Amino acid sequence: MTKLFGTDGVRGTANIHPMTAEMALRVGAAVGRYFRREETSAAHRVVIGKDTRLSGYMFENALTAGLTSTGMNVLLLGPVPTPAVGLLTRSMRADLGVMISASHNPAQDNGIKFFGPDGFKLSDAVEAEIEALVAAGVEPTTAPEIGRAKRIDDSRFRYIERVKSSFPRQMRLDGLKVVIDCANGAAHHVAPMTLWELGATVIPVGVSPNGHNINDNCGSTYPATAAETVVAHGADVGICLDGDADRVILLDENGKVGDGDQFMALMAARWNADERLKGDALVATVMSNLGLEQFLADRGVRLERTAVGDRYVVERMRQGGFNLGGEQSGHIVMTDYATTGDGLMAGMQFLAEMIRAGKPASELMHQFEPVPQLLENVRFAAGQVPLENAHVKAAIAQAEQDLAGGGRLLIRKSGTEPLVRVMAEHEDAALMEHAVQSVVTAVEDAVKT
């Protein structure tokens, strides 16, 4: 059996392996068997959330069947953000949490993410054991021990209260006009309601899901719609979430897109000044800009780098006892409040800083001068391994040599799509562009052969 788990659970096009109803049934049975606490008499419980994709109904039912066949009782949360699943897994004392979502991917894709009883995503080692169970198959439980399933009607309200509790007490959003783009996804109810309850004038975008329009010309992957809305309504700020609301892209009052690195710089500097930045470090991935590293170093803060993927950021945060981390792409993790990236919660922290500092979003979104950075993607077909091509390896070696001393080159395969990502940074933009293009050309040639 081919590897099921990628950088963020199991993901693919609905009704094409591995994202089929049959596989979801098998995965549900395997993960149910793995997490069932046979040594106790306690109830075996799992919570399942989903975003707004049409295929979510199919996977929700298939997973429920697999889980209940092993004696797990299933609590169905309905459409809720991914961070709500992490929160409710822990608060409802569940053995397991499941989120059905392909995050920022188009509507035809879907995915399955798992959370342990502590509310954190599973480790590579645990996922490998579950894959082995899927391959081997598991015996169902006896008929009297089959689990039950029920819907939880107040899940989104529990999450709203948790988000509000992370906002500074006694602070309100009165006077702020906020555009919130929910990507026609999991946060289409909770995000506008949370902002409104705290006093903001809310202008919602992407809040009419129909099963097919998630991330379609809206949300964090397409902030242009929200940017136009910010300018048209004279809003103070725009907050763009992705399909499962674990990512955020911020827009200033001019509709300009903010960068995740700039937001992390703002938060790290604030928390460091307030002596609440644990370990005097920010955890980010290899994709974060060198300018961020230099900004932090000037303030006595280290930048701890990880592989790409918010789960790796969280793992390093837990290992080192750090409480702030994230990705340039907008996954912001604050373990004082949540167990995974939370786009709405991060956006709320930015609004709090706007109020505290009395400054416009445009000023807060520019904390440092970034080192010129260029990222190009090259798509490849199934079965191709372009990074093993000798010509590609030679091009990479030459590019690394050209950039040595003043920048860096990062080549990696995407964990969620069939893409080779080529990224470089250097103070000399022309040299950087030449290095990237030489590698991109080599990869494109390898893909064609």
TISEMAR-776456 format. One record per residue (C-alpha): residue in one letter; x, y, z; residue number from 0. Coordinates in nm, 2 decimals. Each point is the difference from the previous one (the first is absolute). Example, Ala and Ser with C-alpha at 12.3 -4.5 7.8 and 13.67 -1.06 7.14 Angstrom:
REM TISEMAR-776456
a,1.23,-0.45,0.78,0
s,0.14,0.34,-0.07,1
This chain:
REM TISEMAR-776456
m,0.00,0.00,0.00,0
t,0.13,0.35,-0.09,1
k,0.06,0.25,0.28,2
l,-0.32,0.15,0.12,3
f,0.10,0.29,0.22,4
g,0.16,0.31,-0.13,5
t,0.11,0.32,0.18,6
d,-0.35,0.06,0.12,7
g,-0.19,-0.32,0.03,8
v,-0.15,-0.19,-0.30,9
r,-0.09,0.22,-0.29,10
g,-0.10,-0.03,-0.37,11
t,-0.28,0.03,-0.25,12
a,-0.34,-0.14,0.12,13
n,-0.09,-0.34,-0.13,14
i,0.36,-0.06,-0.13,15
h,0.24,-0.20,0.21,16
p,0.08,0.06,0.28,17
m,-0.30,0.23,0.06,18
t,-0.27,-0.26,-0.06,19
a,-0.29,-0.10,0.23,20
e,0.14,-0.35,0.03,21
m,0.34,0.13,0.11,22
a,-0.16,0.24,0.25,23
l,-0.19,-0.30,0.14,24
r,0.33,-0.20,0.04,25
v,0.18,0.30,0.14,26
g,-0.28,0.06,0.25,27
a,0.01,-0.36,0.12,28
a,0.38,0.01,0.02,29
v,0.02,0.32,0.20,30
g,-0.29,-0.11,0.22,31
r,0.18,-0.32,0.08,32
y,0.32,0.18,0.08,33
f,-0.15,0.26,0.24,34
r,-0.25,-0.22,0.17,35
r,0.10,-0.03,0.36,36
e,-0.05,-0.38,0.05,37
e,0.15,0.01,0.35,38
t,-0.27,0.23,0.15,39
s,-0.37,-0.01,0.03,40
a,-0.04,0.36,-0.10,41
a,-0.21,0.09,-0.31,42
h,0.19,0.01,-0.32,43
r,-0.07,0.34,-0.17,44
v,0.10,0.18,-0.32,45
v,-0.10,0.34,-0.13,46
i,-0.03,0.06,-0.37,47
g,-0.01,0.35,-0.16,48
k,-0.01,0.09,-0.37,49
d,0.01,0.30,-0.23,50
t,-0.26,0.08,-0.27,51
r,0.11,-0.23,-0.29,52
l,-0.28,-0.21,-0.15,53
s,0.22,-0.32,0.05,54
g,0.01,0.07,0.37,55
y,-0.34,-0.18,0.04,56
m,0.14,-0.31,-0.16,57
f,0.32,-0.01,0.21,58
e,-0.18,0.09,0.32,59
n,-0.23,-0.30,-0.04,60
a,0.28,-0.24,-0.11,61
l,0.23,0.10,0.29,62
t,-0.29,-0.03,0.24,63
a,-0.07,-0.35,-0.12,64
g,0.36,-0.10,0.04,65
l,0.04,0.15,0.34,66
t,-0.33,-0.14,0.14,67
s,0.09,-0.34,-0.13,68
t,0.29,0.00,0.25,69
g,-0.21,0.11,0.29,70
m,0.07,0.38,-0.02,71
n,-0.29,0.24,0.08,72
v,0.00,0.28,-0.26,73
l,-0.09,0.36,0.08,74
l,-0.08,0.19,-0.33,75
l,0.09,0.37,0.03,76
g,-0.11,0.10,-0.35,77
p,0.18,0.28,-0.19,78
v,0.26,0.15,0.25,79
p,0.36,0.13,-0.04,80
t,0.28,-0.24,0.03,81
p,0.12,0.16,0.33,82
a,-0.35,-0.06,0.15,83
v,0.06,-0.37,-0.05,84
g,0.33,0.02,0.19,85
l,-0.17,0.20,0.28,86
l,-0.31,-0.23,0.03,87
t,0.20,-0.32,-0.01,88
r,0.17,0.11,0.31,89
s,-0.29,0.17,0.18,90
m,-0.25,-0.29,-0.07,91
r,0.26,-0.25,0.13,92
a,-0.01,-0.18,-0.34,93
d,0.26,-0.27,-0.09,94
l,0.03,0.14,-0.35,95
g,-0.10,0.30,-0.22,96
v,-0.05,-0.01,-0.37,97
m,-0.03,0.30,-0.25,98
i,-0.13,-0.06,-0.35,99
s,0.16,0.27,-0.21,100
a,0.25,0.07,-0.28,101
s,0.06,0.34,0.15,102
h,0.09,0.25,-0.28,103
n,-0.04,-0.26,-0.29,104
p,-0.29,0.03,-0.25,105
a,-0.34,-0.15,0.07,106
q,0.06,-0.33,-0.19,107
d,0.28,-0.09,0.25,108
n,-0.05,-0.11,0.36,109
g,0.21,-0.13,0.28,110
i,0.00,-0.16,0.35,111
k,0.20,0.14,0.29,112
f,0.03,-0.17,0.34,113
f,0.05,0.14,0.35,114
g,0.10,-0.20,0.30,115
p,-0.17,0.03,0.34,116
d,0.22,0.30,0.09,117
g,-0.14,0.19,-0.30,118
f,0.32,0.00,-0.19,119
k,0.06,-0.15,-0.35,120
l,0.14,-0.35,-0.01,121
s,0.37,-0.07,-0.04,122
d,0.16,-0.16,-0.30,123
a,0.06,-0.32,0.21,124
v,-0.37,-0.03,0.10,125
e,-0.11,0.06,-0.36,126
a,0.24,-0.28,-0.11,127
e,-0.16,-0.24,0.25,128
i,-0.35,0.10,-0.13,129
e,0.11,-0.06,-0.36,130
a,0.12,-0.35,0.10,131
l,-0.34,-0.07,0.15,132
v,-0.18,0.12,-0.31,133
a,0.22,-0.23,-0.21,134
a,-0.06,-0.30,0.22,135
g,-0.37,0.06,0.07,136
v,-0.16,0.00,0.35,137
e,-0.26,-0.23,0.15,138
p,-0.33,0.17,0.09,139
t,-0.12,-0.01,0.35,140
t,-0.28,-0.23,0.11,141
a,-0.36,0.11,-0.07,142
p,-0.08,0.11,0.36,143
e,0.30,0.23,0.00,144
i,-0.06,0.19,-0.32,145
g,0.02,0.37,0.06,146
r,-0.27,0.27,-0.04,147
a,0.00,0.33,-0.19,148
k,-0.17,0.33,0.10,149
r,0.01,0.36,-0.11,150
i,0.13,0.27,0.22,151
d,-0.20,0.32,-0.06,152
d,0.20,0.25,0.20,153
s,0.35,-0.07,-0.13,154
r,0.04,0.33,-0.18,155
f,-0.12,0.20,0.30,156
r,0.26,-0.18,0.22,157
y,0.26,0.10,-0.25,158
i,-0.11,0.36,-0.01,159
e,0.03,0.03,0.37,160
r,0.35,-0.14,-0.01,161
v,0.11,0.25,-0.27,162
k,-0.15,0.29,0.20,163
s,0.18,-0.12,0.32,164
s,0.33,0.05,-0.19,165
f,-0.08,0.37,-0.06,166
p,0.12,0.24,0.27,167
r,-0.26,0.04,0.27,168
q,-0.17,0.34,0.01,169
m,0.10,0.07,-0.36,170
r,-0.26,0.05,-0.27,171
l,0.00,0.04,-0.37,172
d,-0.24,0.30,0.00,173
g,0.09,0.24,-0.28,174
l,0.19,-0.25,-0.21,175
k,-0.14,-0.09,-0.34,176
v,0.11,-0.35,-0.09,177
v,-0.03,-0.20,-0.32,178
i,0.00,-0.37,0.07,179
d,0.03,-0.24,-0.29,180
c,-0.09,-0.36,0.11,181
a,0.08,-0.17,-0.34,182
n,-0.35,-0.15,0.00,183
g,0.15,-0.24,0.24,184
a,-0.02,-0.13,0.36,185
a,0.01,0.34,0.17,186
h,-0.29,0.16,-0.19,187
h,-0.21,0.01,0.31,188
v,0.24,0.03,0.28,189
a,0.24,0.27,-0.13,190
p,-0.25,0.28,-0.07,191
m,-0.19,-0.08,0.32,192
t,0.31,0.02,0.22,193
l,0.10,0.34,-0.15,194
w,-0.35,0.14,0.04,195
e,-0.03,-0.12,0.36,196
l,0.31,0.19,0.08,197
g,-0.13,0.32,-0.15,198
a,0.15,0.02,-0.35,199
t,-0.19,0.13,-0.30,200
v,0.02,-0.32,-0.21,201
i,0.00,-0.03,-0.38,202
p,-0.02,-0.37,-0.08,203
v,0.14,-0.15,-0.32,204
g,-0.01,-0.37,-0.10,205
v,-0.28,-0.10,0.24,206
s,-0.23,-0.18,-0.25,207
p,0.13,-0.35,-0.04,208
n,-0.18,-0.23,-0.24,209
g,0.24,-0.31,0.01,210
h,0.18,0.11,-0.31,211
n,0.13,0.35,0.06,212
i,0.24,-0.04,0.29,213
n,0.32,0.20,-0.07,214
d,-0.14,0.11,-0.34,215
n,0.11,0.35,-0.07,216
c,0.00,0.08,0.37,217
g,0.18,-0.07,0.32,218
s,0.37,0.00,0.08,219
t,0.10,-0.15,-0.34,220
y,-0.19,0.27,-0.18,221
p,0.01,0.32,0.21,222
a,-0.08,0.23,-0.29,223
t,-0.38,-0.02,0.06,224
a,0.04,0.10,0.37,225
a,0.25,0.27,-0.10,226
e,-0.25,0.16,-0.24,227
t,-0.26,-0.02,0.28,228
v,0.24,0.17,0.25,229
v,0.06,0.29,-0.23,230
a,-0.37,0.03,-0.11,231
h,-0.13,0.01,0.36,232
g,0.29,0.21,0.14,233
a,0.07,-0.29,0.25,234
d,0.29,0.02,0.25,235
v,0.12,-0.36,-0.07,236
g,-0.08,-0.32,-0.18,237
i,0.03,-0.35,0.14,238
c,0.01,-0.28,-0.26,239
l,-0.03,-0.36,0.12,240
d,0.04,-0.32,-0.20,241
g,-0.25,-0.29,-0.03,242
d,0.05,-0.14,0.34,243
a,0.10,0.33,0.17,244
d,0.34,-0.11,0.13,245
r,0.18,0.26,-0.21,246
v,-0.04,0.37,-0.03,247
i,0.11,0.27,-0.25,248
l,-0.03,0.36,0.12,249
l,-0.09,0.31,-0.21,250
d,0.08,0.36,0.10,251
e,-0.24,0.29,-0.04,252
n,0.12,0.04,-0.36,253
g,-0.07,-0.36,-0.09,254
k,0.37,-0.09,-0.01,255
v,0.07,-0.36,0.09,256
g,0.21,-0.05,0.32,257
d,0.26,-0.27,0.04,258
g,0.00,-0.28,0.26,259
d,0.36,0.08,0.09,260
q,-0.09,0.36,0.07,261
f,-0.28,-0.10,0.23,262
m,0.22,-0.25,0.19,263
a,0.26,0.28,0.04,264
l,-0.26,0.22,0.15,265
m,-0.13,-0.26,0.24,266
a,0.35,-0.12,0.10,267
a,0.12,0.35,0.07,268
r,-0.32,0.08,0.21,269
w,0.01,-0.32,0.20,270
n,0.38,0.04,0.05,271
a,-0.05,0.35,0.13,272
d,-0.28,-0.12,0.23,273
e,0.23,-0.29,0.12,274
r,-0.25,-0.26,-0.11,275
l,0.20,-0.15,-0.29,276
k,0.11,-0.34,0.14,277
g,0.35,-0.10,-0.08,278
d,0.08,0.33,-0.16,279
a,-0.07,-0.16,-0.33,280
l,-0.24,0.00,-0.29,281
v,-0.05,-0.33,-0.19,282
a,-0.04,0.03,-0.38,283
t,0.08,-0.21,-0.31,284
v,0.28,0.00,-0.25,285
m,-0.22,0.22,-0.22,286
s,0.01,0.30,0.23,287
n,0.20,0.30,-0.12,288
l,0.35,0.07,0.11,289
g,-0.12,0.35,0.09,290
l,-0.21,-0.15,0.27,291
e,0.29,-0.18,0.15,292
q,0.21,0.33,0.00,293
f,-0.29,0.20,0.15,294
l,-0.04,-0.25,0.29,295
a,0.38,-0.02,0.06,296
d,0.01,0.37,0.05,297
r,-0.25,-0.05,0.28,298
g,0.17,-0.29,0.16,299
v,-0.25,-0.25,-0.13,300
r,0.11,-0.32,-0.18,301
l,-0.17,-0.14,-0.31,302
e,-0.04,-0.38,0.02,303
r,-0.06,-0.14,-0.35,304
t,-0.19,-0.32,-0.08,305
a,-0.11,-0.19,-0.31,306
v,-0.30,0.14,-0.18,307
g,-0.33,-0.08,0.16,308
d,-0.17,0.14,0.31,309
r,0.01,-0.35,0.17,310
y,0.38,0.02,-0.01,311
v,-0.01,0.35,0.15,312
v,-0.22,-0.12,0.28,313
e,0.22,-0.30,0.07,314
r,0.31,0.22,0.04,315
m,-0.20,0.24,0.22,316
r,-0.10,-0.29,0.23,317
q,0.35,-0.14,0.01,318
g,0.15,0.34,0.09,319
g,-0.27,0.14,0.21,320
f,-0.07,0.29,-0.24,321
n,-0.34,0.16,-0.03,322
l,0.01,0.20,-0.33,323
g,0.07,-0.13,-0.35,324
g,-0.14,-0.02,-0.35,325
e,0.06,0.00,-0.37,326
q,0.05,0.28,-0.25,327
s,-0.32,-0.13,-0.17,328
g,-0.21,0.11,0.29,329
h,-0.02,-0.29,0.24,330
i,0.05,0.17,0.34,331
v,0.03,-0.23,0.31,332
m,-0.05,0.14,0.35,333
t,0.01,-0.29,0.24,334
d,-0.11,0.21,0.29,335
y,-0.34,0.00,-0.18,336
a,-0.02,-0.28,-0.26,337
t,0.16,-0.33,-0.09,338
t,0.03,0.08,-0.38,339
g,0.00,0.30,-0.23,340
d,-0.31,0.22,0.05,341
g,-0.06,0.26,-0.26,342
l,-0.28,0.18,0.18,343
m,0.18,0.00,0.33,344
a,0.31,0.14,-0.17,345
g,-0.21,0.27,-0.17,346
m,-0.14,0.09,0.34,347
q,0.34,0.05,0.14,348
f,0.09,0.23,-0.28,349
l,-0.32,0.21,0.07,350
a,0.10,0.02,0.36,351
e,0.35,0.13,-0.10,352
m,-0.17,0.26,-0.22,353
i,-0.20,0.12,0.30,354
r,0.29,-0.02,0.24,355
a,0.25,0.19,-0.22,356
g,-0.25,0.24,-0.15,357
k,0.15,-0.05,-0.34,358
p,-0.15,-0.09,-0.34,359
a,0.04,-0.35,-0.14,360
s,0.23,0.12,-0.27,361
e,0.26,0.11,0.26,362
l,-0.02,-0.32,0.21,363
m,0.03,-0.22,-0.31,364
h,0.35,0.13,-0.08,365
q,0.23,-0.10,0.28,366
f,0.32,-0.06,-0.20,367
e,0.14,0.02,-0.35,368
p,-0.01,-0.35,-0.15,369
v,0.29,-0.14,-0.19,370
p,-0.10,-0.04,-0.37,371
q,-0.17,-0.34,-0.03,372
l,-0.13,-0.19,-0.30,373
l,-0.21,-0.32,0.00,374
e,-0.09,-0.19,-0.32,375
n,-0.20,-0.33,-0.03,376
v,0.04,-0.27,-0.26,377
r,-0.27,-0.26,-0.04,378
f,0.09,-0.36,-0.07,379
a,-0.20,-0.31,-0.09,380
a,-0.07,-0.30,0.22,381
g,0.30,-0.23,0.02,382
q,0.25,0.26,-0.11,383
v,0.30,0.08,0.23,384
p,0.16,0.30,-0.16,385
l,0.22,0.08,0.31,386
e,0.19,-0.33,-0.07,387
n,0.09,0.12,-0.35,388
a,0.38,0.05,-0.04,389
h,-0.05,0.32,-0.20,390
v,-0.23,0.14,0.27,391
k,0.25,-0.09,0.27,392
a,0.28,0.18,-0.19,393
a,-0.22,0.31,-0.04,394
i,-0.07,0.00,0.37,395
a,0.36,-0.03,0.10,396
q,0.10,0.29,-0.23,397
a,-0.28,0.22,0.13,398
e,0.11,-0.07,0.36,399
q,0.35,0.10,-0.09,400
d,-0.11,0.32,-0.17,401
l,-0.21,0.10,0.31,402
a,0.25,-0.10,0.26,403
g,0.10,0.27,0.25,404
g,-0.29,0.24,-0.06,405
g,-0.31,-0.22,-0.01,406
r,-0.14,-0.35,-0.02,407
l,-0.18,-0.24,-0.23,408
l,-0.28,-0.23,0.10,409
i,-0.13,-0.29,-0.22,410
r,-0.28,-0.22,0.12,411
k,-0.30,-0.21,-0.11,412
s,-0.34,0.12,0.12,413
g,-0.16,-0.22,0.25,414
t,-0.35,0.07,-0.12,415
e,0.03,0.04,-0.38,416
p,0.22,-0.15,-0.28,417
l,0.23,0.30,-0.01,418
v,0.37,0.07,0.03,419
r,0.05,0.33,0.19,420
v,0.31,0.21,-0.09,421
m,0.07,0.28,0.24,422
a,0.30,0.23,0.03,423
e,0.10,0.31,0.20,424
h,0.28,0.25,-0.06,425
e,0.07,0.37,0.03,426
d,0.09,-0.01,-0.37,427
a,-0.34,-0.05,-0.16,428
a,0.13,-0.06,-0.35,429
l,0.24,-0.27,0.12,430
m,-0.29,-0.15,0.20,431
e,-0.23,-0.01,-0.31,432
h,0.27,-0.16,-0.21,433
a,0.06,-0.27,0.25,434
v,-0.38,-0.08,0.04,435
q,-0.06,0.00,-0.38,436
s,0.30,-0.23,-0.07,437
v,-0.14,-0.26,0.24,438
v,-0.36,0.04,-0.12,439
t,0.11,-0.05,-0.36,440
a,0.19,-0.31,0.10,441
v,-0.30,-0.14,0.18,442
e,-0.24,0.08,-0.29,443
d,0.24,-0.17,-0.24,444
a,0.01,-0.31,0.22,445
v,-0.38,-0.01,0.02,446
k,-0.04,0.02,-0.38,447
t,0.23,-0.30,-0.06,448
